[in-house]
Amino acid sequence: MRNLLLSLVYFVLVVPAGLISRVVRDPLSRRPDPAADTYWVTVTGGPASRQAALR
C-alpha cells in the first residue's frame, strides 16, 4: 500500500513539475541557435598558474 501511495505522489507531483520546468526554461542552453557560428563558450578568468590550479 505504501509503494502505491508513493508512486501516486511521484506521478502526480514530481513528473509534472519536471515537465513544466523543461518547457519554461533551458538551464543548459541546449536549444539549437541557427544564427550561431559556434557553440564553444569562451572561458575568462581561471587560475593564473599551474600551482594556483592545483591548490
mmCIF file as Biopython writes it, N, C-alpha, C and O atoms, coordinates in Angstrom:
data_model
#
loop_
_atom_site.group_PDB
_atom_site.id
_atom_site.type_symbol
_atom_site.label_atom_id
_atom_site.label_alt_id
_atom_site.label_comp_id
_atom_site.label_asym_id
_atom_site.label_entity_id
_atom_site.label_seq_id
_atom_site.pdbx_PDB_ins_code
_atom_site.Cartn_x
_atom_site.Cartn_y
_atom_site.Cartn_z
_atom_site.occupancy
_atom_site.B_iso_or_equiv
_atom_site.auth_seq_id
_atom_site.auth_asym_id
_atom_site.pdbx_PDB_model_num
ATOM 1   N N  . MET A ? 1  ? 0.809  -1.190 0.000   1.0 0.0 1  A 1 
ATOM 2   C CA . MET A ? 1  ? 0.000  0.000  0.000   1.0 0.0 1  A 1 
ATOM 3   C C  . MET A ? 1  ? 0.860  1.265  0.000   1.0 0.0 1  A 1 
ATOM 4   O O  . MET A ? 1  ? 0.537  2.253  -0.659  1.0 0.0 1  A 1 
ATOM 5   N N  . ARG A ? 2  ? 1.963  1.212  0.754   1.0 0.0 2  A 1 
ATOM 6   C CA . ARG A ? 2  ? 2.841  2.372  0.833   1.0 0.0 2  A 1 
ATOM 7   C C  . ARG A ? 2  ? 3.491  2.652  -0.519  1.0 0.0 2  A 1 
ATOM 8   O O  . ARG A ? 2  ? 3.624  3.810  -0.912  1.0 0.0 2  A 1 
ATOM 9   N N  . ASN A ? 3  ? 3.904  1.586  -1.243  1.0 0.0 3  A 1 
ATOM 10  C CA . ASN A ? 3  ? 4.522  1.776  -2.555  1.0 0.0 3  A 1 
ATOM 11  C C  . ASN A ? 3  ? 3.545  2.402  -3.540  1.0 0.0 3  A 1 
ATOM 12  O O  . ASN A ? 3  ? 3.924  3.242  -4.356  1.0 0.0 3  A 1 
ATOM 13  N N  . LEU A ? 4  ? 2.300  1.992  -3.458  1.0 0.0 4  A 1 
ATOM 14  C CA . LEU A ? 4  ? 1.285  2.565  -4.333  1.0 0.0 4  A 1 
ATOM 15  C C  . LEU A ? 4  ? 1.090  4.049  -4.041  1.0 0.0 4  A 1 
ATOM 16  O O  . LEU A ? 4  ? 0.981  4.856  -4.964  1.0 0.0 4  A 1 
ATOM 17  N N  . LEU A ? 5  ? 1.046  4.404  -2.783  1.0 0.0 5  A 1 
ATOM 18  C CA . LEU A ? 5  ? 0.876  5.809  -2.399  1.0 0.0 5  A 1 
ATOM 19  C C  . LEU A ? 5  ? 2.078  6.655  -2.826  1.0 0.0 5  A 1 
ATOM 20  O O  . LEU A ? 5  ? 1.909  7.763  -3.336  1.0 0.0 5  A 1 
ATOM 21  N N  . LEU A ? 6  ? 3.279  6.139  -2.620  1.0 0.0 6  A 1 
ATOM 22  C CA . LEU A ? 6  ? 4.479  6.882  -3.035  1.0 0.0 6  A 1 
ATOM 23  C C  . LEU A ? 6  ? 4.551  7.022  -4.555  1.0 0.0 6  A 1 
ATOM 24  O O  . LEU A ? 6  ? 4.963  8.065  -5.063  1.0 0.0 6  A 1 
ATOM 25  N N  . SER A ? 7  ? 4.158  5.991  -5.272  1.0 0.0 7  A 1 
ATOM 26  C CA . SER A ? 7  ? 4.139  6.067  -6.733  1.0 0.0 7  A 1 
ATOM 27  C C  . SER A ? 7  ? 3.131  7.105  -7.204  1.0 0.0 7  A 1 
ATOM 28  O O  . SER A ? 7  ? 3.404  7.872  -8.127  1.0 0.0 7  A 1 
ATOM 29  N N  . LEU A ? 8  ? 1.975  7.124  -6.570  1.0 0.0 8  A 1 
ATOM 30  C CA . LEU A ? 8  ? 0.955  8.097  -6.931  1.0 0.0 8  A 1 
ATOM 31  C C  . LEU A ? 8  ? 1.438  9.525  -6.669  1.0 0.0 8  A 1 
ATOM 32  O O  . LEU A ? 8  ? 1.242  10.406 -7.507  1.0 0.0 8  A 1 
ATOM 33  N N  . VAL A ? 9  ? 2.058  9.759  -5.528  1.0 0.0 9  A 1 
ATOM 34  C CA . VAL A ? 9  ? 2.607  11.087 -5.217  1.0 0.0 9  A 1 
ATOM 35  C C  . VAL A ? 9  ? 3.670  11.468 -6.228  1.0 0.0 9  A 1 
ATOM 36  O O  . VAL A ? 9  ? 3.714  12.615 -6.674  1.0 0.0 9  A 1 
ATOM 37  N N  . TYR A ? 10 ? 4.528  10.527 -6.599  1.0 0.0 10 A 1 
ATOM 38  C CA . TYR A ? 10 ? 5.587  10.806 -7.570  1.0 0.0 10 A 1 
ATOM 39  C C  . TYR A ? 10 ? 4.997  11.230 -8.914  1.0 0.0 10 A 1 
ATOM 40  O O  . TYR A ? 10 ? 5.402  12.244 -9.482  1.0 0.0 10 A 1 
ATOM 41  N N  . PHE A ? 11 ? 4.038  10.449 -9.420  1.0 0.0 11 A 1 
ATOM 42  C CA . PHE A ? 11 ? 3.489  10.745 -10.739 1.0 0.0 11 A 1 
ATOM 43  C C  . PHE A ? 11 ? 2.553  11.948 -10.743 1.0 0.0 11 A 1 
ATOM 44  O O  . PHE A ? 11 ? 2.308  12.530 -11.800 1.0 0.0 11 A 1 
ATOM 45  N N  . VAL A ? 12 ? 2.031  12.328 -9.593  1.0 0.0 12 A 1 
ATOM 46  C CA . VAL A ? 12 ? 1.147  13.490 -9.533  1.0 0.0 12 A 1 
ATOM 47  C C  . VAL A ? 12 ? 1.921  14.782 -9.282  1.0 0.0 12 A 1 
ATOM 48  O O  . VAL A ? 12 ? 1.524  15.837 -9.777  1.0 0.0 12 A 1 
ATOM 49  N N  . LEU A ? 13 ? 3.019  14.722 -8.523  1.0 0.0 13 A 1 
ATOM 50  C CA . LEU A ? 13 ? 3.751  15.946 -8.166  1.0 0.0 13 A 1 
ATOM 51  C C  . LEU A ? 13 ? 5.078  16.108 -8.903  1.0 0.0 13 A 1 
ATOM 52  O O  . LEU A ? 13 ? 5.338  17.165 -9.477  1.0 0.0 13 A 1 
ATOM 53  N N  . VAL A ? 14 ? 5.909  15.087 -8.894  1.0 0.0 14 A 1 
ATOM 54  C CA . VAL A ? 14 ? 7.274  15.221 -9.400  1.0 0.0 14 A 1 
ATOM 55  C C  . VAL A ? 14 ? 7.319  15.250 -10.924 1.0 0.0 14 A 1 
ATOM 56  O O  . VAL A ? 14 ? 7.993  16.103 -11.501 1.0 0.0 14 A 1 
ATOM 57  N N  . VAL A ? 15 ? 6.622  14.344 -11.577 1.0 0.0 15 A 1 
ATOM 58  C CA . VAL A ? 15 ? 6.669  14.274 -13.045 1.0 0.0 15 A 1 
ATOM 59  C C  . VAL A ? 15 ? 6.134  15.551 -13.689 1.0 0.0 15 A 1 
ATOM 60  O O  . VAL A ? 15 ? 6.804  16.100 -14.563 1.0 0.0 15 A 1 
ATOM 61  N N  . PRO A ? 16 ? 4.953  16.052 -13.298 1.0 0.0 16 A 1 
ATOM 62  C CA . PRO A ? 16 ? 4.503  17.313 -13.908 1.0 0.0 16 A 1 
ATOM 63  C C  . PRO A ? 16 ? 5.437  18.492 -13.625 1.0 0.0 16 A 1 
ATOM 64  O O  . PRO A ? 16 ? 5.624  19.351 -14.488 1.0 0.0 16 A 1 
ATOM 65  N N  . ALA A ? 17 ? 6.018  18.542 -12.436 1.0 0.0 17 A 1 
ATOM 66  C CA . ALA A ? 17 ? 6.953  19.630 -12.126 1.0 0.0 17 A 1 
ATOM 67  C C  . ALA A ? 17 ? 8.168  19.570 -13.042 1.0 0.0 17 A 1 
ATOM 68  O O  . ALA A ? 17 ? 8.638  20.609 -13.507 1.0 0.0 17 A 1 
ATOM 69  N N  . GLY A ? 18 ? 8.679  18.388 -13.305 1.0 0.0 18 A 1 
ATOM 70  C CA . GLY A ? 18 ? 9.819  18.242 -14.210 1.0 0.0 18 A 1 
ATOM 71  C C  . GLY A ? 18 ? 9.477  18.612 -15.641 1.0 0.0 18 A 1 
ATOM 72  O O  . GLY A ? 18 ? 10.270 19.261 -16.323 1.0 0.0 18 A 1 
ATOM 73  N N  . LEU A ? 19 ? 8.308  18.206 -16.097 1.0 0.0 19 A 1 
ATOM 74  C CA . LEU A ? 19 ? 7.898  18.543 -17.461 1.0 0.0 19 A 1 
ATOM 75  C C  . LEU A ? 19 ? 7.672  20.042 -17.624 1.0 0.0 19 A 1 
ATOM 76  O O  . LEU A ? 19 ? 8.044  20.617 -18.647 1.0 0.0 19 A 1 
ATOM 77  N N  . ILE A ? 20 ? 7.074  20.668 -16.640 1.0 0.0 20 A 1 
ATOM 78  C CA . ILE A ? 20 ? 6.848  22.119 -16.710 1.0 0.0 20 A 1 
ATOM 79  C C  . ILE A ? 20 ? 8.171  22.871 -16.684 1.0 0.0 20 A 1 
ATOM 80  O O  . ILE A ? 20 ? 8.329  23.860 -17.399 1.0 0.0 20 A 1 
ATOM 81  N N  . SER A ? 21 ? 9.124  22.420 -15.874 1.0 0.0 21 A 1 
ATOM 82  C CA . SER A ? 21 ? 10.408 23.119 -15.814 1.0 0.0 21 A 1 
ATOM 83  C C  . SER A ? 21 ? 11.172 22.984 -17.126 1.0 0.0 21 A 1 
ATOM 84  O O  . SER A ? 21 ? 11.917 23.891 -17.495 1.0 0.0 21 A 1 
ATOM 85  N N  . ARG A ? 22 ? 11.006 21.877 -17.832 1.0 0.0 22 A 1 
ATOM 86  C CA . ARG A ? 22 ? 11.661 21.737 -19.139 1.0 0.0 22 A 1 
ATOM 87  C C  . ARG A ? 22 ? 11.061 22.649 -20.185 1.0 0.0 22 A 1 
ATOM 88  O O  . ARG A ? 22 ? 11.770 23.133 -21.066 1.0 0.0 22 A 1 
ATOM 89  N N  . VAL A ? 23 ? 9.764  22.890 -20.101 1.0 0.0 23 A 1 
ATOM 90  C CA . VAL A ? 23 ? 9.099  23.751 -21.077 1.0 0.0 23 A 1 
ATOM 91  C C  . VAL A ? 23 ? 9.418  25.218 -20.810 1.0 0.0 23 A 1 
ATOM 92  O O  . VAL A ? 23 ? 9.597  25.999 -21.745 1.0 0.0 23 A 1 
ATOM 93  N N  . VAL A ? 24 ? 9.488  25.591 -19.530 1.0 0.0 24 A 1 
ATOM 94  C CA . VAL A ? 24 ? 9.639  27.003 -19.159 1.0 0.0 24 A 1 
ATOM 95  C C  . VAL A ? 24 ? 11.056 27.502 -19.357 1.0 0.0 24 A 1 
ATOM 96  O O  . VAL A ? 24 ? 11.245 28.607 -19.864 1.0 0.0 24 A 1 
ATOM 97  N N  . ARG A ? 25 ? 12.054 26.725 -18.975 1.0 0.0 25 A 1 
ATOM 98  C CA . ARG A ? 25 ? 13.435 27.230 -19.049 1.0 0.0 25 A 1 
ATOM 99  C C  . ARG A ? 25 ? 14.371 26.166 -19.592 1.0 0.0 25 A 1 
ATOM 100 O O  . ARG A ? 25 ? 14.043 24.980 -19.614 1.0 0.0 25 A 1 
ATOM 101 N N  . ASP A ? 26 ? 15.533 26.606 -20.026 1.0 0.0 26 A 1 
ATOM 102 C CA . ASP A ? 26 ? 16.559 25.731 -20.578 1.0 0.0 26 A 1 
ATOM 103 C C  . ASP A ? 26 ? 17.876 26.043 -19.870 1.0 0.0 26 A 1 
ATOM 104 O O  . ASP A ? 26 ? 18.686 26.800 -20.406 1.0 0.0 26 A 1 
ATOM 105 N N  . PRO A ? 27 ? 18.116 25.478 -18.671 1.0 0.0 27 A 1 
ATOM 106 C CA . PRO A ? 27 ? 19.278 25.881 -17.878 1.0 0.0 27 A 1 
ATOM 107 C C  . PRO A ? 27 ? 20.617 25.526 -18.515 1.0 0.0 27 A 1 
ATOM 108 O O  . PRO A ? 27 ? 21.622 26.164 -18.201 1.0 0.0 27 A 1 
ATOM 109 N N  . LEU A ? 28 ? 20.664 24.544 -19.387 1.0 0.0 28 A 1 
ATOM 110 C CA . LEU A ? 28 ? 21.930 24.160 -20.011 1.0 0.0 28 A 1 
ATOM 111 C C  . LEU A ? 28 ? 22.102 24.739 -21.412 1.0 0.0 28 A 1 
ATOM 112 O O  . LEU A ? 28 ? 23.084 24.435 -22.090 1.0 0.0 28 A 1 
ATOM 113 N N  . SER A ? 29 ? 21.171 25.559 -21.847 1.0 0.0 29 A 1 
ATOM 114 C CA . SER A ? 29 ? 21.200 26.179 -23.188 1.0 0.0 29 A 1 
ATOM 115 C C  . SER A ? 29 ? 21.391 25.121 -24.263 1.0 0.0 29 A 1 
ATOM 116 O O  . SER A ? 29 ? 22.318 25.203 -25.069 1.0 0.0 29 A 1 
ATOM 117 N N  . ARG A ? 30 ? 20.518 24.135 -24.272 1.0 0.0 30 A 1 
ATOM 118 C CA . ARG A ? 30 ? 20.639 23.036 -25.221 1.0 0.0 30 A 1 
ATOM 119 C C  . ARG A ? 30 ? 19.850 23.264 -26.495 1.0 0.0 30 A 1 
ATOM 120 O O  . ARG A ? 30 ? 19.969 22.477 -27.435 1.0 0.0 30 A 1 
ATOM 121 N N  . ARG A ? 31 ? 19.054 24.308 -26.555 1.0 0.0 31 A 1 
ATOM 122 C CA . ARG A ? 31 ? 18.269 24.547 -27.763 1.0 0.0 31 A 1 
ATOM 123 C C  . ARG A ? 31 ? 19.190 25.045 -28.876 1.0 0.0 31 A 1 
ATOM 124 O O  . ARG A ? 31 ? 20.049 25.891 -28.629 1.0 0.0 31 A 1 
ATOM 125 N N  . PRO A ? 32 ? 19.026 24.541 -30.082 1.0 0.0 32 A 1 
ATOM 126 C CA . PRO A ? 32 ? 19.895 24.967 -31.182 1.0 0.0 32 A 1 
ATOM 127 C C  . PRO A ? 32 ? 19.622 26.415 -31.586 1.0 0.0 32 A 1 
ATOM 128 O O  . PRO A ? 32 ? 18.479 26.872 -31.592 1.0 0.0 32 A 1 
ATOM 129 N N  . ASP A ? 33 ? 20.688 27.114 -31.919 1.0 0.0 33 A 1 
ATOM 130 C CA . ASP A ? 33 ? 20.601 28.503 -32.367 1.0 0.0 33 A 1 
ATOM 131 C C  . ASP A ? 33 ? 21.085 28.555 -33.813 1.0 0.0 33 A 1 
ATOM 132 O O  . ASP A ? 33 ? 22.288 28.453 -34.053 1.0 0.0 33 A 1 
ATOM 133 N N  . PRO A ? 34 ? 20.190 28.711 -34.776 1.0 0.0 34 A 1 
ATOM 134 C CA . PRO A ? 34 ? 20.609 28.713 -36.181 1.0 0.0 34 A 1 
ATOM 135 C C  . PRO A ? 34 ? 21.526 29.881 -36.541 1.0 0.0 34 A 1 
ATOM 136 O O  . PRO A ? 34 ? 22.279 29.792 -37.511 1.0 0.0 34 A 1 
ATOM 137 N N  . ALA A ? 35 ? 21.475 30.961 -35.786 1.0 0.0 35 A 1 
ATOM 138 C CA . ALA A ? 35 ? 22.300 32.129 -36.096 1.0 0.0 35 A 1 
ATOM 139 C C  . ALA A ? 35 ? 23.704 32.023 -35.512 1.0 0.0 35 A 1 
ATOM 140 O O  . ALA A ? 35 ? 24.556 32.853 -35.828 1.0 0.0 35 A 1 
ATOM 141 N N  . ALA A ? 36 ? 23.967 31.038 -34.677 1.0 0.0 36 A 1 
ATOM 142 C CA . ALA A ? 36 ? 25.272 30.928 -34.019 1.0 0.0 36 A 1 
ATOM 143 C C  . ALA A ? 36 ? 26.305 30.333 -34.977 1.0 0.0 36 A 1 
ATOM 144 O O  . ALA A ? 36 ? 26.028 29.368 -35.688 1.0 0.0 36 A 1 
ATOM 145 N N  . ASP A ? 37 ? 27.500 30.927 -34.980 1.0 0.0 37 A 1 
ATOM 146 C CA . ASP A ? 37 ? 28.598 30.379 -35.771 1.0 0.0 37 A 1 
ATOM 147 C C  . ASP A ? 37 ? 29.204 29.163 -35.086 1.0 0.0 37 A 1 
ATOM 148 O O  . ASP A ? 37 ? 29.600 28.202 -35.746 1.0 0.0 37 A 1 
ATOM 149 N N  . THR A ? 38 ? 29.275 29.207 -33.762 1.0 0.0 38 A 1 
ATOM 150 C CA . THR A ? 38 ? 29.853 28.122 -32.985 1.0 0.0 38 A 1 
ATOM 151 C C  . THR A ? 38 ? 29.144 28.032 -31.637 1.0 0.0 38 A 1 
ATOM 152 O O  . THR A ? 38 ? 28.517 28.989 -31.181 1.0 0.0 38 A 1 
ATOM 153 N N  . TYR A ? 39 ? 29.255 26.885 -31.023 1.0 0.0 39 A 1 
ATOM 154 C CA . TYR A ? 39 ? 28.674 26.698 -29.695 1.0 0.0 39 A 1 
ATOM 155 C C  . TYR A ? 39 ? 29.746 26.663 -28.609 1.0 0.0 39 A 1 
ATOM 156 O O  . TYR A ? 39 ? 29.438 26.407 -27.445 1.0 0.0 39 A 1 
ATOM 157 N N  . TRP A ? 40 ? 30.982 26.915 -28.971 1.0 0.0 40 A 1 
ATOM 158 C CA . TRP A ? 40 ? 32.056 26.968 -27.986 1.0 0.0 40 A 1 
ATOM 159 C C  . TRP A ? 40 ? 31.850 28.181 -27.099 1.0 0.0 40 A 1 
ATOM 160 O O  . TRP A ? 40 ? 31.463 29.248 -27.576 1.0 0.0 40 A 1 
ATOM 161 N N  . VAL A ? 41 ? 32.107 28.019 -25.814 1.0 0.0 41 A 1 
ATOM 162 C CA . VAL A ? 41 ? 31.965 29.099 -24.849 1.0 0.0 41 A 1 
ATOM 163 C C  . VAL A ? 41 ? 33.350 29.539 -24.417 1.0 0.0 41 A 1 
ATOM 164 O O  . VAL A ? 41 ? 34.155 28.716 -23.979 1.0 0.0 41 A 1 
ATOM 165 N N  . THR A ? 42 ? 33.640 30.841 -24.535 1.0 0.0 42 A 1 
ATOM 166 C CA . THR A ? 42 ? 34.926 31.375 -24.137 1.0 0.0 42 A 1 
ATOM 167 C C  . THR A ? 42 ? 34.964 31.514 -22.620 1.0 0.0 42 A 1 
ATOM 168 O O  . THR A ? 42 ? 34.088 32.136 -22.020 1.0 0.0 42 A 1 
ATOM 169 N N  . VAL A ? 43 ? 35.981 30.931 -22.013 1.0 0.0 43 A 1 
ATOM 170 C CA . VAL A ? 43 ? 36.124 30.987 -20.560 1.0 0.0 43 A 1 
ATOM 171 C C  . VAL A ? 43 ? 37.097 32.095 -20.221 1.0 0.0 43 A 1 
ATOM 172 O O  . VAL A ? 43 ? 38.214 32.133 -20.735 1.0 0.0 43 A 1 
ATOM 173 N N  . THR A ? 44 ? 36.669 32.994 -19.354 1.0 0.0 44 A 1 
ATOM 174 C CA . THR A ? 44 ? 37.548 34.065 -18.912 1.0 0.0 44 A 1 
ATOM 175 C C  . THR A ? 44 ? 37.892 33.839 -17.447 1.0 0.0 44 A 1 
ATOM 176 O O  . THR A ? 44 ? 37.172 33.145 -16.730 1.0 0.0 44 A 1 
ATOM 177 N N  . GLY A ? 45 ? 38.951 34.407 -17.029 1.0 0.0 45 A 1 
ATOM 178 C CA . GLY A ? 45 ? 39.392 34.221 -15.647 1.0 0.0 45 A 1 
ATOM 179 C C  . GLY A ? 45 ? 40.168 32.919 -15.542 1.0 0.0 45 A 1 
ATOM 180 O O  . GLY A ? 45 ? 40.932 32.582 -16.446 1.0 0.0 45 A 1 
ATOM 181 N N  . GLY A ? 46 ? 39.989 32.203 -14.486 1.0 0.0 46 A 1 
ATOM 182 C CA . GLY A ? 46 ? 40.685 30.955 -14.302 1.0 0.0 46 A 1 
ATOM 183 C C  . GLY A ? 46 ? 41.970 31.137 -13.536 1.0 0.0 46 A 1 
ATOM 184 O O  . GLY A ? 46 ? 42.329 32.261 -13.187 1.0 0.0 46 A 1 
ATOM 185 N N  . PRO A ? 47 ? 42.672 30.049 -13.268 1.0 0.0 47 A 1 
ATOM 186 C CA . PRO A ? 47 ? 43.903 30.133 -12.491 1.0 0.0 47 A 1 
ATOM 187 C C  . PRO A ? 47 ? 45.011 30.836 -13.254 1.0 0.0 47 A 1 
ATOM 188 O O  . PRO A ? 47 ? 45.115 30.717 -14.474 1.0 0.0 47 A 1 
ATOM 189 N N  . ALA A ? 48 ? 45.834 31.568 -12.522 1.0 0.0 48 A 1 
ATOM 190 C CA . ALA A ? 48 ? 46.930 32.307 -13.138 1.0 0.0 48 A 1 
ATOM 191 C C  . ALA A ? 48 ? 48.117 31.393 -13.433 1.0 0.0 48 A 1 
ATOM 192 O O  . ALA A ? 48 ? 48.910 31.679 -14.331 1.0 0.0 48 A 1 
ATOM 193 N N  . SER A ? 49 ? 48.245 30.311 -12.694 1.0 0.0 49 A 1 
ATOM 194 C CA . SER A ? 49 ? 49.373 29.415 -12.902 1.0 0.0 49 A 1 
ATOM 195 C C  . SER A ? 49 ? 48.980 27.987 -12.567 1.0 0.0 49 A 1 
ATOM 196 O O  . SER A ? 49 ? 47.881 27.741 -12.068 1.0 0.0 49 A 1 
ATOM 197 N N  . ARG A ? 50 ? 49.859 27.062 -12.835 1.0 0.0 50 A 1 
ATOM 198 C CA . ARG A ? 50 ? 49.581 25.656 -12.541 1.0 0.0 50 A 1 
ATOM 199 C C  . ARG A ? 50 ? 49.479 25.429 -11.031 1.0 0.0 50 A 1 
ATOM 200 O O  . ARG A ? 50 ? 48.652 24.638 -10.578 1.0 0.0 50 A 1 
ATOM 201 N N  . GLN A ? 51 ? 50.306 26.115 -10.262 1.0 0.0 51 A 1 
ATOM 202 C CA . GLN A ? 51 ? 50.263 25.972 -8.806  1.0 0.0 51 A 1 
ATOM 203 C C  . GLN A ? 51 ? 48.919 26.470 -8.250  1.0 0.0 51 A 1 
ATOM 204 O O  . GLN A ? 51 ? 48.369 25.874 -7.324  1.0 0.0 51 A 1 
ATOM 205 N N  . ALA A ? 52 ? 48.404 27.548 -8.811  1.0 0.0 52 A 1 
ATOM 206 C CA . ALA A ? 52 ? 47.111 28.065 -8.355  1.0 0.0 52 A 1 
ATOM 207 C C  . ALA A ? 52 ? 45.998 27.084 -8.693  1.0 0.0 52 A 1 
ATOM 208 O O  . ALA A ? 52 ? 45.023 26.973 -7.950  1.0 0.0 52 A 1 
ATOM 209 N N  . ALA A ? 53 ? 46.130 26.384 -9.786  1.0 0.0 53 A 1 
ATOM 210 C CA . ALA A ? 53 ? 45.112 25.418 -10.170 1.0 0.0 53 A 1 
ATOM 211 C C  . ALA A ? 53 ? 45.158 24.181 -9.299  1.0 0.0 53 A 1 
ATOM 212 O O  . ALA A ? 53 ? 44.123 23.559 -9.064  1.0 0.0 53 A 1 
ATOM 213 N N  . LEU A ? 54 ? 46.312 23.815 -8.821  1.0 0.0 54 A 1 
ATOM 214 C CA . LEU A ? 54 ? 46.446 22.614 -8.008  1.0 0.0 54 A 1 
ATOM 215 C C  . LEU A ? 54 ? 46.086 22.850 -6.536  1.0 0.0 54 A 1 
ATOM 216 O O  . LEU A ? 54 ? 45.907 21.892 -5.783  1.0 0.0 54 A 1 
ATOM 217 N N  . ARG A ? 55 ? 45.981 24.097 -6.129  1.0 0.0 55 A 1 
ATOM 218 C CA . ARG A ? 55 ? 45.629 24.393 -4.734  1.0 0.0 55 A 1 
ATOM 219 C C  . ARG A ? 55 ? 44.255 23.985 -4.386  1.0 0.0 55 A 1 
ATOM 220 O O  . ARG A ? 55 ? 43.825 24.173 -3.248  1.0 0.0 55 A 1 
#
